[in-house]
Amino acid sequence: MDFKEFVNFLVGTLIKPLFSLFLGAAVVFFLWNMMGVIQKNDQPEELAKMKEKAIWGIIAIAVMVSMWGLVNFFAGSLRLTNTPLDLERFNQTL
């Protein structure tokens, strides 16, 4: 197994499922806190706590999505994807 296959294996079997799980948990956390904001609308102290948690939920979602974007950027830049190369275009003469 070379480095490219190892990275593809690592991303495909470990990082993608964990990312999906954590992103789903962050979205549920955010939505749960938004429901708390709606329910605690008449209690100013509890409302402030729920708003702060909702903001942290948004930050968590943004960080995870940006990190996944960086992973995809580096995988594309280093050509670590499983897409085959089109070698026919290199065999053509000008």
MODELLER restraints for C-alpha pairs under 7 A, 6 or more apart:
rsr = mdl.restraints
at = mdl.atoms
rsr.add(forms.Gaussian(group=physical.xy_distance, feature=features.Distance(at['CA:4:A'], at['CA:80:A']), mean=5.70, stdev=0.5))
rsr.add(forms.Gaussian(group=physical.xy_distance, feature=features.Distance(at['CA:8:A'], at['CA:80:A']), mean=6.82, stdev=0.5))
rsr.add(forms.Gaussian(group=physical.xy_distance, feature=features.Distance(at['CA:8:A'], at['CA:81:A']), mean=6.92, stdev=0.5))
rsr.add(forms.Gaussian(group=physical.xy_distance, feature=features.Distance(at['CA:23:A'], at['CA:61:A']), mean=6.46, stdev=0.5))
rsr.add(forms.Gaussian(group=physical.xy_distance, feature=features.Distance(at['CA:23:A'], at['CA:64:A']), mean=6.79, stdev=0.5))
rsr.add(forms.Gaussian(group=physical.xy_distance, feature=features.Distance(at['CA:26:A'], at['CA:57:A']), mean=6.03, stdev=0.5))
rsr.add(forms.Gaussian(group=physical.xy_distance, feature=features.Distance(at['CA:26:A'], at['CA:60:A']), mean=6.53, stdev=0.5))
rsr.add(forms.Gaussian(group=physical.xy_distance, feature=features.Distance(at['CA:26:A'], at['CA:61:A']), mean=6.05, stdev=0.5))
rsr.add(forms.Gaussian(group=physical.xy_distance, feature=features.Distance(at['CA:27:A'], at['CA:61:A']), mean=6.96, stdev=0.5))
rsr.add(forms.Gaussian(group=physical.xy_distance, feature=features.Distance(at['CA:29:A'], at['CA:57:A']), mean=6.38, stdev=0.5))
rsr.add(forms.Gaussian(group=physical.xy_distance, feature=features.Distance(at['CA:30:A'], at['CA:54:A']), mean=5.31, stdev=0.5))
rsr.add(forms.Gaussian(group=physical.xy_distance, feature=features.Distance(at['CA:30:A'], at['CA:57:A']), mean=4.77, stdev=0.5))
rsr.add(forms.Gaussian(group=physical.xy_distance, feature=features.Distance(at['CA:30:A'], at['CA:58:A']), mean=6.70, stdev=0.5))
rsr.add(forms.Gaussian(group=physical.xy_distance, feature=features.Distance(at['CA:33:A'], at['CA:50:A']), mean=5.76, stdev=0.5))
rsr.add(forms.Gaussian(group=physical.xy_distance, feature=features.Distance(at['CA:33:A'], at['CA:53:A']), mean=6.47, stdev=0.5))
rsr.add(forms.Gaussian(group=physical.xy_distance, feature=features.Distance(at['CA:33:A'], at['CA:54:A']), mean=5.37, stdev=0.5))
rsr.add(forms.Gaussian(group=physical.xy_distance, feature=features.Distance(at['CA:34:A'], at['CA:54:A']), mean=6.26, stdev=0.5))
rsr.add(forms.Gaussian(group=physical.xy_distance, feature=features.Distance(at['CA:36:A'], at['CA:50:A']), mean=6.15, stdev=0.5))
rsr.add(forms.Gaussian(group=physical.xy_distance, feature=features.Distance(at['CA:37:A'], at['CA:47:A']), mean=5.64, stdev=0.5))
rsr.add(forms.Gaussian(group=physical.xy_distance, feature=features.Distance(at['CA:37:A'], at['CA:50:A']), mean=5.53, stdev=0.5))
rsr.add(forms.Gaussian(group=physical.xy_distance, feature=features.Distance(at['CA:37:A'], at['CA:51:A']), mean=6.35, stdev=0.5))
rsr.add(forms.Gaussian(group=physical.xy_distance, feature=features.Distance(at['CA:40:A'], at['CA:46:A']), mean=6.19, stdev=0.5))
rsr.add(forms.Gaussian(group=physical.xy_distance, feature=features.Distance(at['CA:40:A'], at['CA:47:A']), mean=5.38, stdev=0.5))
rsr.add(forms.Gaussian(group=physical.xy_distance, feature=features.Distance(at['CA:41:A'], at['CA:47:A']), mean=5.98, stdev=0.5))
rsr.add(forms.Gaussian(group=physical.xy_distance, feature=features.Distance(at['CA:75:A'], at['CA:81:A']), mean=6.37, stdev=0.5))
